[in-house]
Amino acid sequence: MRVTEKGQVTIPKDIRDRLGIVPGSEVEFVADEKGARLVLIAGNTDQKPADFEAWLNSVSGSFDTGGMSTDEFMQWLRGPRDDLDPR
């Protein structure tokens, strides 16, 4: 594919179909050591990510526990556990 003067490219239909990219979908180009990847940011959420790394990059930094540890967050989320011996 060619890049236009405006820097635009056409995403091939088979790629759009596989990733669930429809008009209005948000995508991002991510540069890494292998080149650049197209990552679906928002669109058809019924589609599964192409691979774990793509999914991980798409959700990276999207959750903030406010500095709590995992145990502290779980207690905040679920409440104190009453099934443990208080010793």
Residue, then its C-alpha position, 0 to 999 in steps of 0.5 A: m500500500r502507498v502512503t498519501e501526501k497526508g500520511q494516510v494509508t488504507i487498511p486492507k479489508d481482510i485486516r479490517d474484518r479480522l480486527g473488527i475495524v469499522p467506521g468510527s473505530e479508533v486505531e493506533f500505530v505502535a512502533d517497536e523493535k520489529g517495525a510498526r503495528l496497528v492496534l485497535i483501541a476502540g471498536n467492535t469489542d466482540q473480536k479477540p485480540a490478535d495476540f497477548e502482546a497486542w492486548l497487553n499494549s492496548v490495556s497498559g496503563s489503563f488501571d490505577t490502584g492508587g498505590m495499593s498493593t494487590d492484597e490491599f486492593m483486593q481487601w478494598l474491593r471485597g471487604p475484609r475477610d472473615d474466614l481467616d483466623p485473626r491471630 
